[in-house]
Amino acid sequence: MQKEKLMDRARDELFSHINRCGVLQATADDQKVWMDETIDYLAERYPDLGDVDLDQLHAVGMRFCAPALNHGSTSTAKTRGSASVA
């Protein structure tokens, strides 16, 4: 199998694991531990992937776990004081 296709499969599997395992609600430290273990698992499943490939998967997985915008009562426009009334 082509390396590009292999990376796509591994990435898709990683995203599937992230969505199913509830790691999105975990603390940042727990997410890192979970991601390290999951990348080790993917390394076993996809032995043709090298360290650079696995590092890329780790990085994209961690970015996927980090919200683009913080949610919750502490990050509303009201609490930041920067909201203007239209």
CORNORRA-V377737 format. One line per field, one symbol per residue. phi: phi as a letter, one per 40 degrees, with the letter a starting at -180 (. if undefined). burial: b if it has 16 or more other ideal C-beta (glycine too) atoms within 10 Angstrom, else e. Layout:
phi=???
burial=???
//
This chain:
phi=.cdccccccccccccccdcccgcccccdcccccccdcccccccccbccccdcccccccccccccccccbcbhccbcccccgbcbcc
burial=eeeeeebeebbebbeebbeeeebeeeeeeebeebbeebbeebbeebeebeeebbeebbeebeebbeeeeeeeeeeeeeeeeeeeee
//
